[in-house]
Amino acid sequence: MRIQVCGVRGSTPAPGAEFVRYGGHTSCVVVSHDGQLPSLIIDAGTGIRRASGLLDNRPFEGSIVLGHMHWDHTQGLPFFAAADVPDARVNLYVPAQGDTEELVARFMSPPHFPISPSDLRGHWSFSALDPGETTLEGFSVLALEIPHKGGRTFGYRISDGGSTFAYLSDHWPTSLGQGPEGLGEYHEGAMDLVRDCDLLFHDAQYTDDELAAKGHLGHAAVGYCVGLASRGGVRRLLLFHHDPSRTDEEIDAIVESHQRGPVTVEAAFQGMAIDL
């Protein structure tokens, strides 16, 4: 399968010259089977605007899975041009917590936005996703609840039968305890999602030194990502959900500081393409 990264920031977009190499759009990852157009999208941050350019000018036909409902993971949804056309087919999945279309309408309807979900063109469905394993667009998708502040949040493990990656974009492991290194618990849900993955996208919004002051906001530290990947036998770790104030040079320094550790550490950047 091919994974294409369309947005990597957390909290808000980050425009400006200091953020060009890693990119300023918020979370969105696009997945396709080998040689096919993308059919599975994880999160609909502002980065989803870039997904239309991956579709050869065709309408999107597939599924969008949201990890949770915060703005930085939903704001791009009505701006995904390839999904707002008459021939589009879009199945939107959200962690179960009530009527899904009503949840989407809370952030996307007047007076907060000019249109409602029902005004999107094409064939849209809005579904609640429960924890467990399901098949979406020919991929096996395991959804498990992970701690995050302000609404139900899922992490995902996605496989095409040959390769597997995990996606934990917003994760608050210190809410379950300090863990062995003081960076959060390596809890069962996280371990089940990442175990023996070829690739892991993980929330790396804070440095270890920032965690004490900012950890109450619901995110993870880089050291936790590395520890989780190492304990889980992950082959390649991509730091994700970069703080909106984190410059390219600062991200470079974080990656460099973990180059001699137990796992391959990189930082996800906008426009990145990965073949598994």
Rosetta silent file (secondary structure, phi, psi, omega in degrees, C-alpha in Angstrom):
SEQUENCE: MRIQVCGVRGSTPAPGAEFVRYGGHTSCVVVSHDGQLPSLIIDAGTGIRRASGLLDNRPFEGSIVLGHMHWDHTQGLPFFAAADVPDARVNLYVPAQGDTEELVARFMSPPHFPISPSDLRGHWSFSALDPGETTLEGFSVLALEIPHKGGRTFGYRISDGGSTFAYLSDHWPTSLGQGPEGLGEYHEGAMDLVRDCDLLFHDAQYTDDELAAKGHLGHAAVGYCVGLASRGGVRRLLLFHHDPSRTDEEIDAIVESHQRGPVTVEAAFQGMAIDL
SCORE:     score description
SCORE:     0.000 S_00000001
   1 L     0.000  159.191  177.954    0.000    0.000    0.000 S_00000001
   2 E  -114.813  135.419  178.043    0.974    3.624   -0.448 S_00000001
   3 E  -118.047  126.423  179.085    0.615    6.237    2.292 S_00000001
   4 E  -120.965  130.004 -172.475    0.685    9.926    1.379 S_00000001
   5 E   -97.030  118.400 -176.964    0.952   12.593    4.052 S_00000001
   6 E  -106.817  -15.827  178.386   -1.144   15.699    3.399 S_00000001
   7 E  -160.044  139.494 -171.927   -1.023   17.410    6.810 S_00000001
   8 L  -129.867   -5.673 -174.288    1.202   17.048    9.882 S_00000001
   9 E   -87.172  156.171  171.171    0.413   19.878   12.316 S_00000001
  10 L  -108.910  157.573  171.548   -1.555   19.799   15.525 S_00000001
  11 L    73.811  -62.264  177.930   -3.925   22.376   17.011 S_00000001
  12 L  -145.600  158.522  170.221   -3.840   24.987   14.202 S_00000001
  13 L   -60.345  157.502 -177.395   -2.314   25.392   10.743 S_00000001
  14 L  -130.843   86.270  176.107    1.157   26.918   10.742 S_00000001
  15 L   -79.433  159.269  174.844    1.853   29.247    7.811 S_00000001
  16 L   128.073  159.936 -175.415    5.191   30.971    7.402 S_00000001
  17 H   -64.247  -26.060 -177.569    8.747   30.574    6.174 S_00000001
  18 H   -76.534   -6.637 -172.591    9.848   28.702    9.326 S_00000001
  19 H  -123.509   17.494 -171.443    7.429   25.854    8.610 S_00000001
  20 L   -70.809  -44.208 -172.269    7.907   25.239    4.886 S_00000001
  21 L   -69.739  -39.827  179.330    9.849   21.954    4.877 S_00000001
  22 L   -90.226  -24.758  173.927    7.594   20.033    7.247 S_00000001
  23 L   100.197  154.500 -174.947    4.444   21.874    6.240 S_00000001
  24 L  -110.047   -6.553 -179.437    1.709   23.854    7.923 S_00000001
  25 L   -74.930  151.647  178.456   -1.512   21.916    7.236 S_00000001
  26 E   -85.910  174.070 -158.137   -3.205   19.972   10.016 S_00000001
  27 L   -52.707  127.021  171.785   -3.614   16.204   10.188 S_00000001
  28 E  -166.933  127.488  177.895   -4.485   14.150    7.122 S_00000001
  29 E  -129.356  132.533 -174.111   -3.056   10.867    5.810 S_00000001
  30 E  -113.773  133.707 -173.332   -4.201    9.275    2.535 S_00000001
  31 E  -124.518  139.668  177.542   -3.961    5.527    1.869 S_00000001
  32 E  -141.579  153.568  170.175   -4.237    3.556   -1.362 S_00000001
  33 L   -73.785  155.997 -177.396   -3.757    0.028   -2.588 S_00000001
  34 L   -53.310  126.110  175.164   -0.783   -0.502   -4.901 S_00000001
  35 L    75.345    6.883 -178.613   -1.411    1.106   -8.289 S_00000001
  36 L  -116.595  164.345  175.433   -4.877    2.397   -7.359 S_00000001
  37 L   -70.699  152.326  177.867   -6.315    5.784   -6.515 S_00000001
  38 L   -56.333  138.546 -179.371   -6.580    6.677   -2.826 S_00000001
  39 L  -132.924   -7.666 -179.901   -9.660    5.227   -1.179 S_00000001
  40 E  -133.098  127.520  179.383   -9.038    5.618    2.568 S_00000001
  41 E  -124.290  133.199  177.060   -8.304    8.902    4.350 S_00000001
  42 E  -108.018  116.815 -179.306   -7.469    9.257    8.019 S_00000001
  43 L    73.464  149.896 -174.515   -8.465   12.605    9.476 S_00000001
  44 L  -128.239   46.275  170.668   -9.778   15.674    7.673 S_00000001
  45 L   -65.968 -172.624 -176.456   -7.611   18.509    8.894 S_00000001
  46 H   -62.723  -19.678  177.709   -6.741   21.295    6.494 S_00000001
  47 H   -63.261  -19.665 -178.267   -4.337   18.907    4.774 S_00000001
  48 H   -65.423  -18.647  174.634   -7.250   17.094    3.143 S_00000001
  49 H   -58.153  -33.193 -178.414   -7.384   19.949    0.640 S_00000001
  50 H   -74.124  -19.137 -175.863   -4.222   18.455   -0.870 S_00000001
  51 H   -65.229  -29.267  179.892   -5.844   15.046   -1.315 S_00000001
  52 H   -59.321  -34.574 -179.631   -7.812   16.173   -4.370 S_00000001
  53 H   -70.226   -8.517  179.782   -4.554   16.519   -6.278 S_00000001
  54 H   -95.408    2.738 -169.718   -3.837   12.809   -5.742 S_00000001
  55 L  -110.521   13.286  177.204   -7.001   11.675   -7.540 S_00000001
  56 L    53.626   40.437  177.892   -6.226   12.429  -11.220 S_00000001
  57 L    62.856   23.838  177.765   -9.117   14.908  -11.400 S_00000001
  58 L  -104.977  156.930  174.833  -11.610   12.202  -10.431 S_00000001
  59 L   -65.888  148.531  175.811  -14.250   12.317   -7.693 S_00000001
  60 L   -72.895  133.089  173.793  -13.273   10.713   -4.420 S_00000001
  61 E  -130.202  105.911 -178.138  -14.812    7.297   -3.866 S_00000001
  62 E   168.434 -154.918 -173.996  -13.972    5.851   -0.491 S_00000001
  63 E  -123.066  144.053  171.635  -13.968    6.318    3.264 S_00000001
  64 E  -116.630  126.775 -178.727  -12.779    9.043    5.627 S_00000001
  65 E  -116.188  123.533  178.940  -12.050    7.952    9.192 S_00000001
  66 L   -97.767  137.233  174.867  -11.697   10.552   11.933 S_00000001
  67 L   -73.484  -34.859  175.331   -9.642    9.901   15.046 S_00000001
  68 L  -166.540 -173.705 -166.770  -11.752   12.427   16.950 S_00000001
  69 L  -106.463   13.268 -179.178  -13.774   15.576   16.398 S_00000001
  70 L   -69.209  156.245 -172.338  -11.404   18.432   17.225 S_00000001
  71 H   -55.100  -40.402 -174.924  -11.101   21.288   14.731 S_00000001
  72 H   -71.122   -2.842  177.623   -7.601   20.438   13.571 S_00000001
  73 H  -117.475    1.281 -176.806   -8.895   17.036   12.398 S_00000001
  74 L  -130.927  -18.809 -167.784  -12.175   18.179   10.831 S_00000001
  75 L   -62.571  -26.749 -178.932  -11.755   21.705    9.498 S_00000001
  76 L   -81.851   -9.703 -171.110  -10.752   20.659    6.002 S_00000001
  77 H   -52.351  -50.749 -178.546  -13.752   18.430    5.391 S_00000001
  78 H   -74.802   -4.492  179.383  -15.920   20.895    3.424 S_00000001
  79 H  -104.098    8.201  175.788  -12.834   22.018    1.457 S_00000001
  80 L   -81.763   91.766 -168.589  -12.038   18.550    0.095 S_00000001
  81 H   -60.113  -37.261 -176.773  -12.981   19.467   -3.465 S_00000001
  82 H   -71.122  -11.771  177.740  -12.926   15.928   -4.899 S_00000001
  83 H  -101.029   -9.078 -179.094  -15.546   14.866   -2.354 S_00000001
  84 L  -109.895   56.394  177.882  -17.912   17.775   -2.949 S_00000001
  85 L  -137.759  158.083 -172.587  -18.952   16.878   -6.500 S_00000001
  86 L   -57.998  -33.413 -174.968  -22.030   15.034   -7.794 S_00000001
  87 L   -93.272    5.780  179.577  -20.257   11.730   -8.532 S_00000001
  88 L   -71.440  149.547  171.195  -18.370   11.457   -5.237 S_00000001
  89 E  -128.394  114.183 -173.961  -19.015    8.572   -2.823 S_00000001
  90 E  -128.808  121.885  171.983  -17.930    9.341    0.722 S_00000001
  91 E  -107.181  112.819 -178.304  -18.405    7.208    3.816 S_00000001
  92 E  -100.759  127.253 -178.397  -17.446    9.252    6.886 S_00000001
  93 E  -117.985  134.709 -176.985  -16.695    7.351   10.108 S_00000001
  94 E  -132.929  141.674  174.785  -16.442    8.940   13.555 S_00000001
  95 E   -50.741  128.389 -172.433  -15.823    7.338   16.985 S_00000001
  96 L   -58.010  124.389  177.873  -19.301    6.464   18.248 S_00000001
  97 L  -166.161   44.122 -178.483  -20.720    9.180   20.528 S_00000001
  98 L   114.368 -169.650 -179.188  -24.196    9.969   19.285 S_00000001
  99 L   -66.454  120.688 -171.919  -25.677   10.811   15.895 S_00000001
 100 H   -67.642  -45.294 -179.656  -22.705   11.245   13.553 S_00000001
 101 H   -62.963  -36.516  177.454  -24.236   13.698   11.089 S_00000001
 102 H   -64.882  -39.160  177.416  -25.443   15.815   14.004 S_00000001
 103 H   -61.728  -44.139  179.208  -21.909   15.828   15.451 S_00000001
 104 H   -64.513  -38.648 -178.607  -20.488   17.012   12.132 S_00000001
 105 H   -65.994  -19.669  179.244  -23.178   19.673   11.871 S_00000001
 106 H   -63.845  -32.984  179.040  -22.067   21.159   15.189 S_00000001
 107 H  -105.376   -9.563 -174.782  -18.965   22.597   13.534 S_00000001
 108 L  -131.440   74.898  175.175  -20.274   22.746    9.971 S_00000001
 109 L  -171.712  157.447  177.852  -23.571   24.608    9.782 S_00000001
 110 L   -60.434  144.887    6.457  -24.837   28.201   10.068 S_00000001
 111 L   -89.532    4.885 -176.597  -24.033   30.474   11.806 S_00000001
 112 L   -84.644  -22.206 -178.502  -20.540   28.919   12.120 S_00000001
 113 L  -153.596  149.045 -172.083  -20.274   27.818    8.484 S_00000001
 114 L   -70.667  -21.725  179.483  -22.325   28.600    5.371 S_00000001
 115 L  -126.942  163.800  176.658  -23.418   25.027    4.583 S_00000001
 116 L  -106.735  167.306  178.318  -24.453   21.922    6.513 S_00000001
 117 H   -53.816  -35.216 -178.558  -23.371   18.317    5.935 S_00000001
 118 H   -68.897  -14.684  179.516  -26.542   17.670    3.959 S_00000001
 119 H   -87.355   -8.615  177.129  -25.495   20.367    1.476 S_00000001
 120 L   -66.494  136.282  179.962  -22.343   18.504    0.421 S_00000001
 121 L   -79.789  163.511 -176.563  -22.694   17.180   -3.104 S_00000001
 122 L    91.412 -170.956 -176.960  -22.248   13.532   -3.958 S_00000001
 123 E  -106.621  103.566 -176.729  -23.339   10.491   -1.997 S_00000001
 124 E  -109.354  139.874  168.879  -22.353   10.908    1.650 S_00000001
 125 E  -126.546  149.406 -176.927  -22.997    8.596    4.583 S_00000001
 126 E  -125.223  113.091 -170.695  -22.245    9.404    8.232 S_00000001
 127 E  -126.168  146.865  174.088  -21.520    6.413   10.458 S_00000001
 128 E   -88.555  136.246 -178.878  -20.527    5.780   14.066 S_00000001
 129 E  -110.830  126.740  177.255  -17.497    3.554   14.540 S_00000001
 130 L   -97.344  158.196  175.545  -17.190    1.274   17.561 S_00000001
 131 L   -58.183  145.005  179.597  -13.953   -0.200   18.909 S_00000001
 132 E   132.481 -172.358 -175.597  -12.903   -3.376   17.155 S_00000001
 133 E  -105.290  137.567  177.847  -11.834   -4.589   13.748 S_00000001
 134 E  -144.000  171.285  176.772  -13.637   -3.835   10.511 S_00000001
 135 E  -114.129  124.246  178.163  -12.921   -3.773    6.782 S_00000001
 136 E  -129.286  122.475  176.585  -12.943   -0.433    4.970 S_00000001
 137 L    54.304   35.130  178.394  -12.067   -0.079    1.286 S_00000001
 138 L    82.991    2.649  176.097  -10.282   -3.436    1.301 S_00000001
 139 E  -105.138  143.564  171.188   -8.131   -2.568    4.342 S_00000001
 140 E   -83.277  123.852 -175.811   -8.371   -4.215    7.737 S_00000001
 141 E  -122.512  116.986  173.173   -8.898   -1.414   10.265 S_00000001
 142 E  -100.151  121.334  177.701   -8.565   -1.955   14.015 S_00000001
 143 E  -109.595  127.288  176.714   -9.987    0.938   16.041 S_00000001
 144 E  -133.974  144.716 -179.757   -9.194    1.192   19.751 S_00000001
 145 E   -73.708  135.259  175.007   -9.927    3.953   22.223 S_00000001
 146 L  -128.657  153.132 -177.228   -6.931    5.945   23.456 S_00000001
 147 L   -72.756  134.874  173.331   -6.897    8.759   26.032 S_00000001
 148 L  -159.246  156.253 -172.469   -7.143   12.331   24.775 S_00000001
 149 L   -87.918  128.882  168.999   -8.787   15.409   26.215 S_00000001
 150 L    91.550   50.596  176.626  -12.222   16.559   25.093 S_00000001
 151 L   123.433  153.197 -177.317  -14.130   13.790   23.352 S_00000001
 152 L   -62.096  135.259 -174.956  -13.848   10.152   22.421 S_00000001
 153 L  -132.806  135.985  176.927  -10.638    9.408   20.524 S_00000001
 154 E  -114.904  146.450  161.021   -9.503    6.354   18.562 S_00000001
 155 E  -102.495  159.332 -174.778   -6.134    5.183   17.368 S_00000001
 156 E  -129.764  146.735  172.154   -6.015    2.982   14.286 S_00000001
 157 E  -124.083  121.905 -170.039   -4.074   -0.018   13.023 S_00000001
 158 E  -125.068  131.968 -177.408   -4.409   -0.509    9.259 S_00000001
 159 E  -137.396  147.595  172.728   -3.298   -3.477    7.182 S_00000001
 160 L  -106.816   12.706 -178.497   -3.588   -4.624    3.589 S_00000001
 161 L    95.244  -16.299  178.641   -2.686   -8.192    4.509 S_00000001
 162 L  -120.099  -37.787 -178.885    1.000   -7.663    3.781 S_00000001
 163 L  -129.441  157.368 -175.416    1.976   -4.447    5.574 S_00000001
 164 E  -141.487  137.071  169.537    0.669   -2.676    8.647 S_00000001
 165 E  -134.186  157.644  178.960    0.847    0.828   10.057 S_00000001
 166 E  -119.163  151.343 -175.631   -0.587    2.471   13.154 S_00000001
 167 E  -136.482  107.242  176.532   -1.914    5.994   13.589 S_00000001
 168 E  -125.113   81.953 -170.014   -2.164    7.583   17.036 S_00000001
 169 L   -77.983  -30.378  179.757   -2.315   11.254   16.190 S_00000001
 170 L  -132.795  114.983 -169.646   -3.636   12.544   19.545 S_00000001
 171 L  -147.439  130.021 -174.737   -2.650   10.567   22.629 S_00000001
 172 L  -121.211   68.845 -172.495   -2.528   11.561   26.317 S_00000001
 173 H   -68.029  -23.097  178.430   -0.745    8.675   28.041 S_00000001
 174 H   -69.197  -16.087  176.817    0.050   10.624   31.232 S_00000001
 175 H   -66.679  -17.583  178.861   -3.694   10.680   31.984 S_00000001
 176 H  -101.350    2.233 -179.049   -3.306    6.983   32.865 S_00000001
 177 L   132.201  167.389 -175.589   -0.212    7.493   35.010 S_00000001
 178 L   -76.855  -23.666  179.348    3.384    8.597   34.776 S_00000001
 179 L    72.357  176.894 -172.491    4.706    5.301   33.418 S_00000001
 180 L   -67.030  -26.810  179.996    8.242    3.967   33.823 S_00000001
 181 L  -108.388    5.162 -177.926    9.998    7.056   32.404 S_00000001
 182 L    79.448   11.548 -177.165    7.551    9.676   33.666 S_00000001
 183 L  -110.220    2.019  179.475    6.221   10.267   30.142 S_00000001
 184 L   125.632  159.352 -178.083    3.023    8.223   30.362 S_00000001
 185 L   -78.931  140.447  170.279    1.794    4.663   30.591 S_00000001
 186 L   -88.031   77.876 -168.611    2.432    2.114   27.863 S_00000001
 187 L   -81.427  166.948 -171.980   -1.153    0.967   28.179 S_00000001
 188 H   -59.319  -43.106 -178.230   -2.795   -2.034   26.579 S_00000001
 189 H   -60.951  -45.169  179.826   -4.689   -0.138   23.872 S_00000001
 190 H   -64.585  -42.999 -179.171   -1.575    1.615   22.594 S_00000001
 191 H   -64.688  -39.539  179.789    0.486   -1.566   22.655 S_00000001
 192 H   -65.046  -33.092 -179.471   -2.179   -3.528   20.772 S_00000001
 193 H   -73.273  -37.688 -169.822   -2.271   -0.879   18.048 S_00000001
 194 H   -98.424  -14.070 -169.954    1.466   -0.579   17.462 S_00000001
 195 L   -54.930  121.781  175.071    2.812   -4.082   18.079 S_00000001
 196 L    61.093   25.616  177.559    5.139   -5.213   15.235 S_00000001
 197 L   -72.044  150.012  171.610    3.947   -2.458   12.874 S_00000001
 198 L   -71.113  -29.330 -173.273    6.007   -1.535    9.851 S_00000001
 199 E  -152.385  142.187  177.275    5.285    2.133   10.518 S_00000001
 200 E  -131.836  122.219  165.207    3.866    4.262   13.342 S_00000001
 201 E   -91.906  125.141 -178.179    2.487    7.800   13.128 S_00000001
 202 E  -139.324  140.675  172.623    2.385    9.154   16.677 S_00000001
 203 E   -49.816  117.696  178.022    1.484   12.392   18.418 S_00000001
 204 L  -131.067   44.320 -171.677    4.777   14.166   19.197 S_00000001
 205 L   -66.264  -29.791 -174.871    3.451   17.608   20.027 S_00000001
 206 E  -117.094  151.216  164.605    5.750   18.150   23.026 S_00000001
 207 L   -77.995  164.845  178.705    9.379   17.688   23.851 S_00000001
 208 H   -59.315  -37.357 -178.467   10.070   15.765   27.040 S_00000001
 209 H   -70.162  -26.156 -179.224   11.003   19.029   28.781 S_00000001
 210 H   -82.670  -15.728 -169.405    7.707   20.669   27.785 S_00000001
 211 H   -60.386  -41.646 -177.005    5.516   17.848   29.065 S_00000001
 212 H   -59.608  -39.040 -177.096    5.266   19.012   32.688 S_00000001
 213 H   -84.317  -28.216 -171.312    3.923   22.434   31.690 S_00000001
 214 H  -117.293  -10.212 -173.284    1.782   21.400   28.707 S_00000001
 215 H   -60.277  -24.360 -179.963    0.870   17.746   29.159 S_00000001
 216 H   -65.775  -13.130 -179.970   -2.495   18.581   30.730 S_00000001
 217 H   -80.254   -9.386  168.349   -3.653   19.700   27.270 S_00000001
 218 L   108.439   21.371 -177.471   -3.847   16.076   26.152 S_00000001
 219 L  -124.691 -179.847 -174.223   -0.805   15.205   24.040 S_00000001
 220 L  -111.856  163.898  175.825    2.372   13.119   24.181 S_00000001
 221 E  -100.293  156.525 -177.891    6.084   13.794   24.355 S_00000001
 222 H   -57.799  -41.838 -179.589    8.648   12.658   21.802 S_00000001
 223 H   -60.129  -34.125  176.058   10.346   10.371   24.321 S_00000001
 224 H   -65.348  -42.773  178.721    7.096    8.516   24.854 S_00000001
 225 H   -56.464  -46.948 -178.499    6.749    7.936   21.105 S_00000001
 226 H   -64.587  -42.664  178.788   10.227    6.431   20.970 S_00000001
 227 H   -63.405  -42.621  179.284    9.590    4.282   24.032 S_00000001
 228 H   -64.221  -45.209 -179.984    6.271    2.991   22.698 S_00000001
 229 H   -62.332  -41.303 -179.875    7.765    2.186   19.291 S_00000001
 230 H   -65.810  -46.948  179.993   10.715    0.384   20.879 S_00000001
 231 H   -65.282  -31.067 -176.743    8.569   -1.671   23.249 S_00000001
 232 H   -89.449   -1.081 -179.825    6.146   -2.520   20.447 S_00000001
 233 L    70.721   28.442  179.325    8.744   -3.682   17.950 S_00000001
 234 L   -71.335  139.318 -177.791    7.870   -0.925   15.470 S_00000001
 235 L   -82.880  -30.952 -175.467   10.221   -0.780   12.493 S_00000001
 236 E  -150.049  127.588 -178.882    9.901    2.921   11.687 S_00000001
 237 E  -108.918  129.170  173.874    8.548    5.823   13.755 S_00000001
 238 E  -112.612  112.349  174.855    7.191    9.023   12.221 S_00000001
 239 E   -66.292  137.206 -167.997    6.768   11.894   14.668 S_00000001
 240 E  -142.833  169.663  177.038    3.445   13.561   13.849 S_00000001
 241 L    58.877   48.412 -177.659    1.036   16.272   14.998 S_00000001
 242 E   -60.965  140.821  175.303    3.867   18.794   15.335 S_00000001
 243 L   -55.028  138.568 -176.205    3.232   21.751   17.606 S_00000001
 244 L   -63.973  -18.266  178.279    2.184   24.727   15.428 S_00000001
 245 L   -93.917   -1.589 -175.698    5.058   26.801   16.815 S_00000001
 246 L   -79.835  113.821 -176.727    7.703   24.117   16.135 S_00000001
 247 L   -76.798  166.679  176.910    9.969   25.384   13.363 S_00000001
 248 H   -55.995  -44.961 -178.361   11.677   23.248   10.740 S_00000001
 249 H   -64.635  -37.174  178.920   15.023   23.671   12.489 S_00000001
 250 H   -68.109  -39.182  176.359   13.567   22.643   15.845 S_00000001
 251 H   -65.881  -41.186  175.315   12.040   19.510   14.343 S_00000001
 252 H   -54.109  -45.690 -177.271   15.378   18.714   12.709 S_00000001
 253 H   -65.567  -38.430  178.017   17.060   18.939   16.111 S_00000001
 254 H   -62.775  -46.675  179.327   14.488   16.652   17.740 S_00000001
 255 H   -61.571  -45.631 -178.483   14.974   14.009   15.056 S_00000001
 256 H   -60.515  -35.628 -177.849   18.759   14.275   15.256 S_00000001
 257 L   -69.490  -11.973 -179.271   18.698   13.781   19.020 S_00000001
 258 L  -116.192   20.165 -176.391   17.063   10.361   18.551 S_00000001
 259 L   -78.070  -15.862 -179.297   19.204    9.007   15.729 S_00000001
 260 L  -111.042   26.256 -178.736   21.200    6.638   17.924 S_00000001
 261 L   -93.879 -167.599 -173.196   18.254    5.114   19.722 S_00000001
 262 L   -80.632   -7.335 -175.732   16.540    1.726   19.518 S_00000001
 263 L  -141.363  152.356  176.778   14.184    2.569   16.637 S_00000001
 264 E   -71.379  120.432 -175.849   14.361    4.487   13.348 S_00000001
 265 E  -116.485  128.373  174.288   12.958    7.965   14.069 S_00000001
 266 E  -135.905  170.722  174.507   11.855   10.488   11.442 S_00000001
 267 E  -112.618  130.222  178.382    9.461   13.427   11.356 S_00000001
 268 L   -65.802  140.965  176.881    6.449   13.295    9.060 S_00000001
 269 L  -133.471  152.417  179.841    6.324   16.075    6.490 S_00000001
 270 L   -62.289  128.359 -177.732    3.673   17.344    4.128 S_00000001
 271 L    95.776   -4.727 -179.854    3.994   15.689    0.720 S_00000001
 272 L   -66.736  137.681  175.707    5.744   12.587    2.093 S_00000001
 273 E  -125.333  132.382 -176.197    4.945    9.333    0.256 S_00000001
 274 E  -129.282  126.303  175.290    5.646    5.927    1.780 S_00000001
 275 E  -104.821  122.468  178.298    5.330    2.575    0.068 S_00000001
 276 L  -107.133    0.000    0.000    4.925   -0.409    2.386 S_00000001
